[in-house]
């Protein structure tokens, strides 16, 4: 995503051209747009890669690619997968900064969802997300990680069974030895 500072964008564009390992999205880096970034990650993965899985991670998250690959190595690529640090029966907050109205989510609990710093979905789930987005049948939500859990739940109930895989090794608090992800800025931006 584009940085509000033009000089940062120029440096990123130069680095992307040199190494060829950065995709710059035509979106401004705002929390409210993270859900669109996730859809774009799914779209890029489906249209440009031949991978069985897509990993979404935040820009302040360091990924231990070797340990992530080892973790998914034993999983059949024929299974639908949602892997991360899963929250089960998490209740929406109705007051405060992260408040969700009953109109936004009328239920008492969210479906299982992986914390936003890093999670993995199988390519069929990514396909589902972008096809529903393309048909304008994908409901957006301000909390991207919760929204992905909602989309996976819809996929699970309408398409095929999803293997939910929880691991504490998707760290969201600094750096921990042998973890899959490490947060470089654990106190926020």
C-alpha positions in Angstrom: 0.0 0.0 0.0 1.1 3.5 -0.6 2.6 5.5 2.2 1.3 9.0 2.8 4.9 10.3 2.4 5.9 10.5 -1.2 9.6 10.0 -0.5 8.9 6.7 1.2 6.9 5.6 -1.9 9.9 6.5 -4.1 12.3 4.4 -2.1 9.8 1.5 -2.0 9.3 1.7 -5.7 13.0 1.6 -6.3 13.5 -1.4 -4.0 10.6 -3.2 -5.6 12.1 -2.7 -9.0 15.5 -3.9 -7.9 14.5 -7.0 -6.0 11.2 -7.8 -7.6 9.7 -9.0 -4.3 7.4 -6.2 -3.3 3.9 -5.5 -4.7 2.8 -2.0 -4.2 -1.0 -1.7 -4.0 -2.8 1.5 -5.3 -4.3 2.1 -1.8 -3.3 4.5 0.9 -2.1 2.8 4.1 -5.1 3.4 6.4 -6.5 1.0 9.0 -10.0 1.3 7.5 -8.6 0.0 4.1 -6.8 -3.1 5.5 -9.8 -5.3 4.5 -9.3 -4.1 0.8 -5.6 -4.9 1.1 -6.5 -8.5 2.2 -8.8 -8.9 -0.8 -6.0 -7.6 -3.1 -3.6 -10.0 -1.5 -6.0 -12.9 -2.3 -6.5 -11.5 -5.8 -2.7 -11.2 -6.5 -2.1 -14.7 -5.1 -4.8 -16.3 -7.2 -3.9 -14.5 -10.4 -0.1 -14.5 -10.2 1.0 -17.4 -8.2 0.7 -21.2 -8.3 0.8 -21.7 -4.6 -1.6 -23.9 -2.6 -1.7 -21.3 0.2 -1.6 -17.6 0.7 -0.3 -15.9 3.9 -1.5 -12.5 4.9 0.6 -10.6 7.3 0.8 -7.0 8.6 3.6 -4.7 7.5 5.2 -4.8 10.9 5.3 -8.6 11.0 8.5 -10.6 10.3 7.7 -14.1 8.9 10.0 -17.1 9.6 9.3 -18.6 6.2 11.2 -21.8 6.9 9.1 -22.7 10.0 5.9 -21.7 8.2 6.7 -24.0 5.2 7.6 -26.8 7.6 4.3 -26.4 9.4 2.2 -26.6 6.3 4.3 -29.3 4.7 2.3 -32.2 6.1 -1.1 -30.7 5.2 -2.7 -32.0 2.0 -3.0 -29.3 -0.6 -6.4 -30.8 -1.4 -7.8 -29.6 1.9 -9.2 -26.1 2.6 -7.1 -24.6 5.3 -7.4 -21.6 7.7 -4.4 -21.5 10.0 -3.3 -18.9 12.6 -3.7 -17.9 16.2 -7.4 -18.5 16.3 -9.9 -16.8 18.5 -12.9 -18.9 19.4 -16.2 -17.6 20.7 -14.8 -14.0 20.8 -17.6 -11.6 21.6 -17.9 -8.2 19.8 -17.3 -5.1 21.9 -20.3 -2.9 21.8 -18.6 0.2 23.3 -15.2 1.9 22.8 -12.6 2.1 20.1 -13.4 -1.3 18.6 -17.2 -1.1 19.1 -19.4 -3.0 16.7 -23.0 -2.2 16.4 -25.8 -4.8 16.3 -26.4 -3.7 12.7 -22.8 -4.5 11.8 -22.8 -7.9 13.6 -26.1 -8.9 15.4 -24.7 -12.2 16.8 -23.3 -12.6 20.3 -20.0 -14.1 19.1 -17.8 -14.0 16.0 -17.0 -17.1 14.1 -13.5 -18.4 14.6 -10.9 -15.9 13.3 -7.2 -15.7 13.2 -5.4 -12.7 14.6 -4.5 -10.2 12.0 -0.6 -10.1 12.3 -0.4 -13.2 10.2 -2.5 -16.2 9.0 -2.7 -18.6 6.2 -5.6 -19.5 3.9 -5.8 -22.1 1.1 -6.1 -20.9 -2.4 -9.7 -22.1 -2.7 -10.7 -19.8 0.1 -8.8 -16.9 -1.6 -10.7 -17.8 -4.8 -14.0 -17.7 -3.0 -13.2 -14.2 -1.5 -12.2 -12.6 -4.8 -15.1 -14.2 -6.7 -17.6 -13.0 -4.1 -15.9 -9.6 -4.2 -16.1 -9.5 -8.0 -19.9 -10.3 -7.8 -20.3 -7.6 -5.2 -21.5 -10.2 -2.7 -18.7 -9.8 -0.3 -19.7 -7.9 2.8 -16.9 -5.7 4.2 -16.2 -5.1 7.8 -13.9 -2.7 9.7 -11.8 -5.4 11.4 -10.1 -7.3 8.7 -9.1 -10.3 10.7 -12.6 -10.8 12.0 -14.0 -10.4 8.5 -11.7 -13.1 7.1 -13.1 -15.4 9.8 -16.6 -14.6 8.7 -15.7 -15.2 5.0 -14.1 -18.6 5.9 -17.2 -19.5 7.9 -19.3 -18.8 4.9 -17.0 -20.8 2.7 -17.1 -23.6 5.3 -20.9 -23.7 5.4 -21.6 -23.2 1.7 -18.6 -24.7 -0.3 -16.6 -27.4 1.6 -15.3 -28.2 5.0 -12.4 -26.1 6.2 -9.6 -27.5 8.4 -9.2 -24.9 11.1 -5.6 -25.0 12.5 -4.8 -23.0 15.6 -1.2 -22.3 16.7 0.1 -20.0 19.3 3.3 -19.7 17.2 1.6 -17.0 15.2 2.9 -14.5 17.7 1.5 -11.0 18.1 3.7 -9.8 20.9 7.2 -9.1 19.9 9.7 -11.9 19.0 9.6 -15.4 20.4 12.0 -18.2 19.7 10.7 -20.9 17.2 7.5 -18.9 16.4 6.2 -18.4 12.8 5.7 -14.7 13.1 7.3 -11.9 15.0 6.0 -8.4 15.5 8.6 -5.7 15.0 6.4 -3.0 16.6 4.3 -4.8 19.3 3.0 -1.7 21.0 1.4 -0.3 17.8 2.4 2.3 15.3 
